Amino acid sequence: MSSTRLPAEERRAALLDTACRLFSEGSYRGTTTADIAREAGVTEPVLYRHFDSKRDLYLACLEATWAGARAMWEEAVAAEEDPSLWIATMGRSFIESEAKRPVISNLWVQAIAEGSEDGVIGAYMKEHMREVHSYTAAVIGRAQEAGGIEAERDADAEAWIFIALGLLTMADRVLDGVMRESWPAIRASRLRWMTGQDAKLLLD
């Protein structure tokens, strides 16, 4: 097997991108390091120079996809002038991104399942979800300070609800759109609760 020699950082990034794609298209257990190395055009020893184990590579994929989602949300919020719509914009950008390539959804569903048997993955996901929650709660807090979200809403609780809705979208996709017809009403109801305004007026 021959491969183009790349600087270490570029090689690691290329391996990570390949691994994220294969894990999301398959599964954590079903995807082997041999599969990943073969798809990336390297040998397994090369892969193990960058990642100590398949688990480490999988956790790196979770970290990389979160970094991408966070950057996407920051860009989406920065582009939305109305703080009433910041959380809705985050949700929409996530759904649109996953519709094109459901990497985060697949990895999260797998990791939550694997976490029940793999203590390391379980502990990582616990902290990972707390980090996503903290980020979301901070955005809600900023929106409240800007007058976009009702001040009496509990930012911590609302952030967990936002994550729960994200998990529901993942389940919805896995179950072939079982909730598809209900999503517009769910989004409108949440937006109305968060802002105290008519969702139709905000979205028009």
Residue frames as a rotation matrix with the C-alpha (Angstrom) as fourth column:
MET 1
0.583 0.813 0.000 0.00
0.813 -0.583 0.000 0.00
0.000 0.000 -1.000 0.00
SER 2
-0.590 -0.771 0.242 1.41
0.777 -0.623 -0.092 3.36
0.221 0.133 0.966 -0.99
SER 3
0.590 0.762 -0.267 0.32
0.802 -0.590 0.091 6.76
-0.089 -0.268 -0.959 0.23
THR 4
0.307 -0.429 0.850 1.33
0.268 -0.818 -0.509 10.32
0.913 0.384 -0.136 -0.32
ARG 5
-0.332 -0.497 -0.801 3.59
0.917 0.028 -0.398 11.50
0.220 -0.867 0.447 2.48
LEU 6
0.415 0.553 0.722 1.85
0.268 -0.833 0.484 14.29
0.869 -0.007 -0.494 4.41
PRO 7
-0.585 -0.511 0.630 2.95
-0.432 -0.461 -0.775 16.43
0.687 -0.725 0.049 7.35
ALA 8
-0.914 0.144 -0.378 1.86
0.364 0.702 -0.612 14.83
0.178 -0.698 -0.694 10.64
GLU 9
-0.655 0.701 -0.282 -0.98
-0.164 -0.497 -0.852 17.29
-0.738 -0.512 0.440 11.31
GLU 10
-0.260 0.547 -0.796 -2.40
-0.965 -0.185 0.188 16.90
-0.044 0.817 0.576 7.81
ARG 11
-0.674 -0.026 -0.738 -2.16
-0.215 0.963 0.162 13.11
0.706 0.268 -0.655 8.01
ARG 12
-0.914 0.345 -0.214 -3.93
0.327 0.313 -0.892 13.08
-0.241 -0.885 -0.399 11.36
ALA 13
-0.439 0.773 -0.457 -6.69
-0.567 -0.633 -0.526 15.35
-0.697 0.029 0.717 10.01
ALA 14
-0.339 0.274 -0.900 -7.13
-0.864 0.288 0.413 13.13
0.372 0.918 0.139 6.94
LEU 15
-0.837 0.005 -0.547 -7.34
0.154 0.962 -0.227 9.99
0.525 -0.274 -0.806 9.08
LEU 16
-0.808 0.550 -0.210 -9.83
0.126 -0.187 -0.974 11.67
-0.575 -0.814 0.081 11.37
ASP 17
-0.336 0.696 -0.634 -12.03
-0.870 -0.487 -0.074 12.77
-0.360 0.527 0.770 8.48
THR 18
-0.461 0.113 -0.880 -12.04
-0.533 0.757 0.377 9.25
0.709 0.643 -0.289 7.04
ALA 19
-0.916 0.068 -0.395 -12.77
0.328 0.694 -0.641 7.70
0.231 -0.717 -0.658 10.42
CYS 20
-0.675 0.708 -0.209 -15.67
-0.292 -0.516 -0.806 10.06
-0.678 -0.483 0.555 11.15
ARG 21
-0.228 0.589 -0.775 -17.22
-0.972 -0.086 0.221 9.23
0.064 0.803 0.592 7.80
LEU 22
-0.511 -0.015 -0.859 -16.82
-0.254 0.958 0.134 5.47
0.821 0.287 -0.493 8.16
PHE 23
-0.958 0.196 -0.211 -18.01
0.264 0.306 -0.915 5.40
-0.115 -0.932 -0.345 11.77
SER 24
-0.520 0.802 -0.294 -21.08
-0.532 -0.574 -0.623 7.47
-0.668 -0.168 0.725 10.88
GLU 25
-0.153 0.441 -0.884 -21.89
-0.937 0.220 0.271 5.36
0.314 0.870 0.380 7.83
GLY 26
-0.226 -0.006 -0.974 -21.38
0.002 1.000 -0.007 2.12
0.974 -0.004 -0.226 9.74
SER 27
0.896 0.442 0.031 -20.94
-0.028 -0.014 1.000 1.73
0.443 -0.897 0.000 13.47
TYR 28
0.351 -0.784 0.511 -18.32
-0.936 -0.306 0.174 1.96
0.020 -0.540 -0.842 16.19
ARG 29
0.188 -0.253 0.949 -18.18
-0.416 0.855 0.310 -1.80
-0.890 -0.453 0.055 16.65
GLY 30
0.742 0.240 0.626 -18.55
0.357 0.650 -0.671 -2.71
-0.568 0.721 0.397 13.02
THR 31
0.875 -0.477 0.078 -15.84
-0.208 -0.517 -0.830 -0.37
0.437 0.710 -0.552 11.72
THR 32
0.696 -0.688 -0.206 -12.29
0.673 0.525 0.521 -1.61
-0.251 -0.501 0.828 12.20
THR 33
0.385 -0.664 -0.641 -9.03
-0.261 -0.745 0.614 0.28
-0.885 -0.069 -0.460 12.22
ALA 34
-0.559 -0.545 0.625 -8.07
0.411 0.472 0.780 -1.85
-0.720 0.692 -0.040 9.20
ASP 35
0.257 0.746 0.614 -11.13
0.957 -0.110 -0.268 -0.49
-0.132 0.657 -0.743 7.36
ILE 36
0.877 0.100 -0.470 -10.18
0.152 -0.986 0.073 3.07
-0.456 -0.135 -0.880 8.24
ALA 37
-0.047 -0.983 -0.178 -6.52
-0.167 -0.168 0.972 2.65
-0.985 0.075 -0.156 7.30
ARG 38
-0.428 -0.072 0.901 -7.45
0.747 0.533 0.397 1.00
-0.509 0.843 -0.175 4.00
GLU 39
0.561 0.746 0.360 -9.92
0.826 -0.472 -0.308 3.77
-0.060 0.469 -0.881 3.11
ALA 40
0.830 -0.296 -0.472 -7.36
-0.125 -0.925 0.360 6.43
-0.543 -0.240 -0.805 4.05
GLY 41
0.856 -0.497 -0.143 -4.68
-0.072 0.160 -0.984 4.76
0.512 0.853 0.101 1.95
VAL 42
-0.034 -0.875 0.484 -2.29
-0.909 -0.174 -0.378 4.00
0.415 -0.453 -0.789 4.81
THR 43
-0.329 -0.133 -0.935 -1.26
0.164 0.967 -0.196 1.01
0.930 -0.217 -0.296 6.89
GLU 44
0.717 0.621 -0.319 -2.58
0.378 0.038 0.925 0.35
0.586 -0.783 -0.207 10.38
PRO 45
0.035 -0.751 -0.660 0.82
0.995 -0.036 0.094 1.13
-0.094 -0.660 0.746 11.95
VAL 46
-0.755 -0.250 0.606 0.60
0.399 -0.909 0.122 4.60
0.521 0.334 0.786 10.40
LEU 47
0.202 0.921 0.333 -2.87
0.040 -0.347 0.937 5.05
0.979 -0.176 -0.107 11.89
TYR 48
0.728 0.107 -0.677 -1.62
0.621 0.318 0.717 4.00
0.292 -0.942 0.165 15.32
ARG 49
-0.489 -0.872 -0.007 1.12
0.822 -0.459 -0.336 6.59
0.290 -0.170 0.942 15.21
HIS 50
-0.705 0.285 0.650 -1.63
-0.150 -0.955 0.256 9.20
0.693 0.083 0.716 15.45
PHE 51
0.230 0.839 0.493 -4.25
-0.859 -0.063 0.508 7.43
0.457 -0.540 0.707 17.59
ASP 52
-0.598 -0.574 0.559 -3.56
-0.793 0.526 -0.308 4.95
-0.118 -0.627 -0.770 20.37
SER 53
-0.788 0.409 0.460 -6.70
0.286 0.905 -0.315 2.89
-0.545 -0.117 -0.830 19.80
LYS 54
-0.582 0.677 0.451 -9.95
0.587 -0.034 0.809 2.69
0.563 0.735 -0.377 17.89
ARG 55
0.324 0.715 -0.619 -11.70
0.946 -0.246 0.210 4.17
-0.002 -0.654 -0.757 20.93
ASP 56
-0.235 -0.496 -0.836 -9.33
0.466 -0.812 0.351 7.15
-0.853 -0.307 0.422 20.99
LEU 57
-0.969 -0.100 0.227 -10.02
0.247 -0.321 0.914 7.69
-0.019 0.942 0.336 17.30
TYR 58
-0.188 0.978 0.086 -13.77
0.809 0.105 0.578 7.50
0.557 0.178 -0.811 17.89
LEU 59
0.329 0.269 -0.905 -13.62
0.829 -0.542 0.140 10.00
-0.453 -0.796 -0.401 20.75
ALA 60
-0.670 -0.619 -0.410 -11.53
0.289 -0.726 0.624 12.27
-0.684 0.300 0.665 18.54
CYS 61
-0.735 0.494 0.465 -14.33
0.506 -0.057 0.861 12.09
0.452 0.868 -0.208 15.95
LEU 62
0.289 0.866 -0.408 -16.88
0.936 -0.166 0.310 13.14
0.201 -0.471 -0.859 18.57
GLU 63
0.030 -0.376 -0.926 -14.65
0.576 -0.750 0.324 16.05
-0.817 -0.543 0.194 19.56
ALA 64
-0.897 -0.436 0.075 -14.06
0.287 -0.445 0.848 17.11
-0.337 0.782 0.524 15.96
THR 65
-0.425 0.809 0.407 -17.75
0.688 -0.004 0.726 17.03
0.589 0.588 -0.555 15.04
TRP 66
0.424 0.533 -0.732 -18.62
0.882 -0.428 0.199 19.07
-0.208 -0.730 -0.651 18.14
ALA 67
-0.412 -0.642 -0.647 -15.99
0.381 -0.766 0.517 21.65
-0.827 -0.033 0.560 17.19
GLY 68
-0.917 0.094 0.388 -17.60
0.365 -0.198 0.910 21.84
0.162 0.976 0.147 13.76
ALA 69
0.027 0.999 -0.033 -21.10
0.873 -0.007 0.488 22.17
0.488 -0.042 -0.872 15.18
ARG 70
0.222 -0.014 -0.975 -19.98
0.763 -0.620 0.183 24.87
-0.607 -0.785 -0.126 17.59
ALA 71
-0.784 -0.557 -0.275 -18.37
0.235 -0.676 0.699 26.86
-0.575 0.483 0.660 14.77
MET 72
-0.666 0.621 0.413 -21.53
0.551 0.037 0.834 26.43
0.503 0.783 -0.367 12.68
TRP 73
0.302 0.821 -0.485 -23.70
0.941 -0.177 0.288 27.70
0.151 -0.543 -0.826 15.56
GLU 74
-0.137 -0.426 -0.894 -21.45
0.569 -0.773 0.281 30.67
-0.811 -0.470 0.349 16.25
GLU 75
-0.969 -0.219 0.113 -21.63
0.204 -0.457 0.866 31.67
-0.138 0.862 0.487 12.60
ALA 76
-0.352 0.918 0.183 -25.42
0.712 0.136 0.689 31.19
0.607 0.373 -0.701 12.51
VAL 77
0.336 0.460 -0.822 -25.98
0.909 -0.388 0.155 33.26
-0.248 -0.798 -0.549 15.66
ALA 78
-0.484 -0.615 -0.623 -23.64
0.400 -0.788 0.467 36.00
-0.778 -0.023 0.628 14.46
ALA 79
-0.953 0.116 0.278 -25.61
0.241 -0.260 0.935 36.25
0.181 0.959 0.220 11.22
GLU 80
-0.047 0.996 -0.075 -28.99
0.787 0.083 0.611 36.49
0.615 -0.030 -0.788 13.00
GLU 81
-0.673 -0.230 0.703 -29.72
-0.055 -0.932 -0.358 40.01
0.737 -0.280 0.615 14.26
ASP 82
0.216 0.864 0.454 -32.84
-0.690 -0.194 0.698 39.03
0.691 -0.464 0.554 16.20
PRO 83
-0.752 -0.575 0.324 -31.87
-0.624 0.462 -0.630 37.39
0.213 -0.676 -0.706 19.53
SER 84
0.107 0.873 0.475 -35.37
-0.838 0.336 -0.429 35.90
-0.534 -0.352 0.768 19.68
LEU 85
0.873 0.293 -0.389 -34.30
-0.483 0.628 -0.610 33.59
0.066 0.720 0.691 16.88
TRP 86
-0.056 -0.998 -0.007 -30.81
-0.989 0.057 -0.137 32.59
0.137 -0.001 -0.991 18.02
ILE 87
-0.449 -0.093 0.888 -31.80
-0.471 0.870 -0.147 29.22
-0.759 -0.484 -0.435 19.47
ALA 88
0.632 0.728 0.266 -34.21
-0.081 0.404 -0.911 28.52
-0.771 0.554 0.314 16.60
THR 89
0.667 -0.464 -0.582 -31.40
-0.732 -0.266 -0.627 29.37
0.136 0.845 -0.518 14.17
MET 90
-0.415 -0.828 0.378 -29.05
-0.881 0.469 0.059 26.97
-0.226 -0.309 -0.924 15.93
GLY 91
-0.099 0.475 0.874 -31.63
-0.159 0.860 -0.485 24.22
-0.982 -0.187 -0.009 15.70
ARG 92
0.859 0.477 -0.187 -32.34
-0.220 0.013 -0.976 24.89
-0.463 0.879 0.116 12.03
SER 93
0.298 -0.827 -0.477 -28.66
-0.940 -0.169 -0.295 24.95
0.164 0.536 -0.828 11.08
PHE 94
-0.515 -0.454 0.727 -28.12
-0.635 0.772 0.032 21.62
-0.575 -0.445 -0.686 12.85
ILE 95
0.259 0.727 0.636 -31.07
0.014 0.655 -0.755 19.98
-0.966 0.205 0.160 11.10
GLU 96
0.882 0.062 -0.467 -30.03
-0.438 -0.256 -0.862 21.31
-0.173 0.965 -0.198 7.68
SER 97
-0.063 -0.989 -0.130 -26.45
-0.998 0.066 -0.018 20.18
0.026 0.129 -0.991 8.18
GLU 98
-0.520 -0.114 0.847 -27.45
-0.406 0.905 -0.127 16.71
-0.752 -0.410 -0.517 9.31
ALA 99
0.615 0.778 0.128 -29.88
-0.186 0.301 -0.936 16.36
-0.766 0.552 0.329 6.41
LYS 100
0.626 -0.474 -0.619 -26.90
-0.751 -0.153 -0.643 16.69
0.210 0.867 -0.452 4.07
ARG 101
-0.105 -0.735 -0.670 -24.52
-0.161 0.678 -0.718 14.48
0.981 0.033 -0.189 6.07
PRO 102
0.734 0.590 0.337 -25.79
-0.400 -0.026 0.916 12.99
0.549 -0.807 0.217 9.36
VAL 103
-0.149 -0.896 -0.419 -22.40
0.068 0.413 -0.908 12.54
0.986 -0.164 -0.001 11.02
ILE 104
-0.726 -0.141 0.673 -23.15
-0.595 -0.362 -0.717 14.03
0.345 -0.921 0.178 14.45
SER 105
0.275 0.930 0.246 -26.50
-0.956 0.238 0.170 12.26
0.099 -0.282 0.954 14.73
ASN 106
0.657 -0.033 -0.753 -25.03
-0.178 0.964 -0.198 8.88
0.732 0.265 0.627 13.90
LEU 107
-0.386 -0.902 -0.193 -22.04
0.066 0.182 -0.981 9.28
0.920 -0.391 -0.011 16.19
TRP 108
-0.560 0.233 0.795 -24.15
-0.797 -0.413 -0.440 10.48
0.226 -0.880 0.417 19.14
VAL 109
0.568 0.822 -0.045 -26.67
-0.792 0.561 0.242 7.66
0.224 -0.102 0.969 18.79
GLN 110
0.432 -0.502 -0.749 -23.82
0.099 0.852 -0.514 5.15
0.897 0.148 0.417 18.65
ALA 111
-0.577 -0.780 0.243 -21.92
-0.122 -0.212 -0.970 6.72
0.808 -0.589 0.027 21.55
ILE 112
-0.157 0.604 0.781 -24.95
-0.976 -0.217 -0.028 6.80
0.152 -0.767 0.623 23.84
ALA 113
0.829 0.460 -0.318 -25.55
-0.443 0.887 0.127 3.11
0.341 0.036 0.940 23.12
GLU 114
0.227 -0.838 -0.496 -21.87
0.239 0.541 -0.806 2.19
0.944 0.065 0.323 23.49
GLY 115
-0.377 -0.410 0.831 -21.61
-0.574 -0.600 -0.557 4.21
0.727 -0.687 -0.009 26.70
SER 116
0.586 0.667 0.460 -23.81
-0.786 0.330 0.522 1.71
0.196 -0.668 0.718 28.51
GLU 117
0.965 -0.249 -0.086 -21.11
0.256 0.962 0.091 -0.94
0.060 -0.110 0.992 28.07
ASP 118
0.044 -0.981 0.190 -17.90
0.793 -0.081 -0.604 1.06
0.608 0.177 0.774 27.62
GLY 119
0.479 0.174 -0.860 -17.19
0.824 -0.428 0.372 3.13
-0.303 -0.887 -0.348 30.72
VAL 120
-0.562 -0.763 -0.320 -14.68
0.554 -0.634 0.539 5.36
-0.614 0.125 0.779 28.95
ILE 121
-0.758 0.363 0.543 -17.10
0.410 -0.383 0.828 6.28
0.508 0.850 0.141 26.17
GLY 122
0.273 0.917 -0.291 -19.88
0.820 -0.063 0.569 6.72
0.503 -0.394 -0.769 28.72
ALA 123
0.172 -0.294 -0.940 -17.78
0.774 -0.550 0.314 9.08
-0.609 -0.782 0.133 30.85
TYR 124
-0.860 -0.502 0.092 -16.75
0.433 -0.622 0.653 11.04
-0.270 0.601 0.752 27.78
MET 125
-0.439 0.763 0.474 -20.34
0.546 -0.192 0.815 11.44
0.713 0.617 -0.333 26.59
LYS 126
0.378 0.552 -0.744 -21.40
0.926 -0.212 0.313 12.63
0.015 -0.806 -0.591 30.03
GLU 127
-0.178 -0.542 -0.822 -18.86
0.490 -0.773 0.403 15.46
-0.853 -0.331 0.403 29.95
HIS 128
-0.894 -0.144 0.424 -19.46
0.448 -0.259 0.856 16.05
-0.014 0.955 0.296 26.25
MET 129
-0.041 0.969 0.242 -23.18
0.786 -0.118 0.607 16.62
0.617 0.215 -0.757 26.77
ARG 130
0.397 0.111 -0.911 -22.44
0.792 -0.542 0.280 18.93
-0.463 -0.833 -0.303 29.69
GLU 131
-0.634 -0.704 -0.320 -20.20
0.401 -0.653 0.642 20.99
-0.661 0.279 0.697 27.41
VAL 132
-0.708 0.470 0.528 -22.90
0.511 -0.177 0.841 21.23
0.488 0.865 -0.115 24.73
HIS 133
0.318 0.862 -0.395 -25.38
0.901 -0.146 0.408 22.18
0.294 -0.486 -0.823 27.46
SER 134
0.030 -0.383 -0.923 -23.12
0.678 -0.671 0.300 24.90
-0.734 -0.635 0.240 28.86
TYR 135
-0.916 -0.372 0.150 -22.62
0.344 -0.535 0.772 26.39
-0.207 0.758 0.618 25.41
THR 136
-0.399 0.848 0.349 -26.36
0.601 -0.046 0.798 26.40
0.692 0.528 -0.491 24.69
ALA 137
0.377 0.529 -0.760 -27.26
0.925 -0.256 0.281 27.82
-0.046 -0.809 -0.585 28.11
ALA 138
-0.424 -0.622 -0.658 -24.79
0.536 -0.758 0.371 30.66
-0.730 -0.196 0.655 27.52
VAL 139
-0.903 0.165 0.396 -26.43
0.306 -0.401 0.864 31.53
0.302 0.901 0.311 24.19
ILE 140
0.085 0.990 -0.112 -29.85
0.773 0.006 0.635 31.53
0.629 -0.141 -0.765 25.87
GLY 141
0.182 -0.092 -0.979 -28.49
0.863 -0.463 0.203 33.77
-0.472 -0.882 -0.005 28.61
ARG 142
-0.831 -0.524 -0.187 -27.14
0.344 -0.747 0.569 36.22
-0.438 0.409 0.801 26.06
ALA 143
-0.615 0.684 0.394 -30.49
0.428 -0.130 0.894 36.21
0.663 0.718 -0.212 24.26
GLN 144
0.315 0.718 -0.621 -32.23
0.926 -0.089 0.367 36.97
0.208 -0.690 -0.693 27.55
GLU 145
-0.221 -0.494 -0.841 -29.88
0.647 -0.720 0.253 39.87
-0.730 -0.488 0.479 28.24
ALA 146
-0.986 -0.164 0.040 -30.66
0.129 -0.578 0.806 41.21
-0.109 0.799 0.591 24.76
GLY 147
-0.463 0.880 -0.104 -34.40
-0.600 -0.398 -0.694 40.94
-0.652 -0.259 0.712 25.40
GLY 148
-0.497 0.227 -0.838 -34.99
-0.780 0.306 0.545 38.18
0.380 0.925 0.025 22.89
ILE 149
-0.322 0.362 -0.875 -36.00
0.311 0.913 0.264 35.45
0.894 -0.187 -0.406 25.34
GLU 150
0.646 0.687 0.334 -38.27
-0.120 -0.340 0.933 35.84
0.754 -0.642 -0.138 28.35
ALA 151
-0.182 -0.803 0.567 -36.18
-0.715 -0.288 -0.637 36.68
0.675 -0.521 -0.522 31.42
GLU 152
0.165 0.320 0.933 -38.07
-0.943 0.329 0.054 34.22
-0.290 -0.888 0.356 33.64
ARG 153
0.863 0.087 -0.498 -37.16
-0.301 0.880 -0.367 31.23
0.406 0.467 0.786 31.51
ASP 154
0.627 -0.649 0.430 -34.59
-0.279 0.329 0.902 28.94
-0.728 -0.686 0.026 33.16
ALA 155
0.374 -0.532 -0.759 -31.59
-0.927 -0.178 -0.331 28.97
0.041 0.828 -0.560 30.79
ASP 156
-0.672 -0.659 0.338 -30.14
-0.686 0.726 0.053 25.73
-0.281 -0.196 -0.940 32.17
ALA 157
-0.194 0.689 0.698 -33.43
0.038 0.717 -0.696 23.86
-0.980 -0.109 -0.166 31.85
GLU 158
0.729 0.510 -0.457 -34.11
-0.379 -0.255 -0.890 25.28
-0.570 0.822 0.008 28.38
ALA 159
-0.075 -0.843 -0.533 -30.65
-0.996 0.042 0.075 24.22
-0.041 0.536 -0.843 27.23
TRP 160
-0.754 -0.144 0.641 -31.37
-0.252 0.965 -0.079 20.62
-0.607 -0.221 -0.764 28.26
ILE 161
0.299 0.925 0.233 -34.69
0.067 0.223 -0.973 20.78
-0.952 0.307 0.005 26.41
PHE 162
0.502 -0.209 -0.839 -32.85
-0.822 -0.415 -0.389 22.01
-0.267 0.886 -0.380 23.31
ILE 163
-0.620 -0.782 -0.062 -30.50
-0.776 0.601 0.191 19.02
-0.112 0.167 -0.980 23.53
ALA 164
-0.453 0.538 0.711 -33.46
0.008 0.800 -0.600 16.69
-0.891 -0.266 -0.367 24.11
LEU 165
0.640 0.689 -0.339 -35.08
-0.293 -0.188 -0.937 18.01
-0.710 0.700 0.082 20.93
GLY 166
0.035 -0.731 -0.682 -31.83
-0.999 -0.044 -0.004 17.39
-0.027 0.681 -0.732 19.12
LEU 167
-0.820 -0.301 0.486 -31.86
-0.367 0.929 -0.045 13.79
-0.438 -0.215 -0.873 20.33
LEU 168
0.093 0.938 0.333 -35.46
0.032 0.332 -0.943 13.51
-0.995 0.098 0.001 19.13
THR 169
0.554 0.059 -0.831 -34.43
-0.774 -0.332 -0.539 14.64
-0.308 0.941 -0.138 15.66
MET 170
-0.565 -0.806 -0.180 -31.81
-0.825 0.542 0.160 11.88
-0.031 0.239 -0.971 15.70
ALA 171
-0.633 0.422 0.650 -34.44
0.034 0.853 -0.520 9.31
-0.774 -0.307 -0.554 16.69
ASP 172
0.412 0.839 -0.355 -36.80
-0.302 -0.242 -0.922 10.73
-0.860 0.487 0.154 14.08
ARG 173
0.131 -0.447 -0.885 -34.23
-0.991 -0.075 -0.109 10.21
-0.018 0.891 -0.453 11.35
VAL 174
-0.852 -0.488 0.191 -33.40
-0.499 0.866 -0.013 6.66
-0.159 -0.106 -0.982 12.50
LEU 175
-0.507 0.754 0.418 -37.11
0.312 0.612 -0.726 5.80
-0.804 -0.237 -0.546 12.64
ASP 176
-0.728 0.118 0.675 -37.74
0.683 0.035 0.730 7.12
0.062 0.992 -0.106 9.13
GLY 177
-0.857 0.284 0.430 -39.50
-0.145 -0.933 0.329 10.36
0.495 0.219 0.841 10.02
VAL 178
-0.434 0.724 -0.536 -41.95
0.824 0.560 0.088 9.08
0.364 -0.403 -0.840 12.61
MET 179
-0.006 0.394 -0.919 -42.34
0.742 -0.614 -0.269 12.65
-0.670 -0.684 -0.289 13.96
ARG 180
-0.741 -0.469 0.482 -41.89
0.671 -0.486 0.560 14.51
-0.028 0.738 0.674 10.67
GLU 181
-0.112 0.790 0.603 -45.39
0.575 -0.444 0.687 16.00
0.810 0.424 -0.405 10.56
SER 182
0.692 0.428 -0.581 -45.18
0.708 -0.250 0.660 17.21
0.137 -0.869 -0.476 14.17
TRP 183
-0.236 -0.935 -0.265 -41.92
0.967 -0.252 0.027 19.17
-0.092 -0.250 0.964 13.89
PRO 184
-0.484 0.051 0.874 -43.37
0.322 -0.918 0.232 22.50
0.814 0.393 0.428 12.66
ALA 185
0.585 0.779 0.224 -45.80
0.010 -0.283 0.959 22.58
0.811 -0.559 -0.174 15.59
ILE 186
0.579 -0.457 -0.675 -43.06
0.815 0.334 0.473 21.59
0.010 -0.824 0.566 18.06
ARG 187
-0.503 -0.834 0.227 -40.75
0.839 -0.534 -0.104 24.35
0.208 0.138 0.968 16.84
ALA 188
-0.235 0.494 0.837 -43.52
0.075 -0.850 0.522 26.96
0.969 0.185 0.162 16.87
SER 189
0.773 0.572 -0.274 -44.58
0.265 0.102 0.959 25.96
0.576 -0.814 -0.073 20.38
ARG 190
0.240 -0.778 -0.580 -41.04
0.964 0.120 0.237 26.15
-0.114 -0.616 0.779 21.74
LEU 191
-0.635 -0.499 0.590 -40.39
0.618 -0.786 0.000 29.50
0.463 0.365 0.808 20.08
ARG 192
0.159 0.795 0.585 -43.63
0.007 -0.594 0.805 30.92
0.987 -0.124 -0.100 21.45
TRP 193
0.817 0.114 -0.566 -42.76
0.523 0.269 0.809 29.69
0.244 -0.956 0.161 24.96
MET 194
-0.064 -0.961 -0.268 -39.20
0.995 -0.081 0.050 31.03
-0.070 -0.264 0.962 24.87
THR 195
-0.821 -0.383 0.423 -40.01
0.488 -0.856 0.173 34.46
0.296 0.349 0.889 23.47
GLY 196
-0.433 0.753 -0.495 -43.62
0.437 -0.305 -0.846 35.14
-0.789 -0.583 -0.197 24.49
GLN 197
-0.365 0.256 -0.895 -44.31
-0.702 -0.707 0.084 36.09
-0.611 0.659 0.438 20.88
ASP 198
0.738 0.649 0.185 -46.22
-0.294 0.556 -0.778 34.56
-0.608 0.519 0.601 18.00
ALA 199
-0.094 -0.837 0.539 -43.79
0.283 0.497 0.820 32.28
-0.955 0.230 0.190 16.16
LYS 200
0.328 0.273 0.904 -45.36
0.928 0.085 -0.362 33.17
-0.176 0.958 -0.225 12.80
LEU 201
0.999 0.045 0.014 -44.63
0.047 -0.991 -0.128 36.85
0.008 0.129 -0.992 13.33
LEU 202
0.412 -0.911 0.010 -41.02
-0.370 -0.157 0.916 36.11
-0.833 -0.381 -0.402 14.27
LEU 203
-0.228 -0.545 0.807 -40.42
0.405 0.701 0.587 33.83
-0.886 0.461 0.061 11.31
ASP 204
0.696 0.556 0.455 -42.17
0.651 -0.222 -0.726 35.99
-0.302 0.801 -0.516 8.66
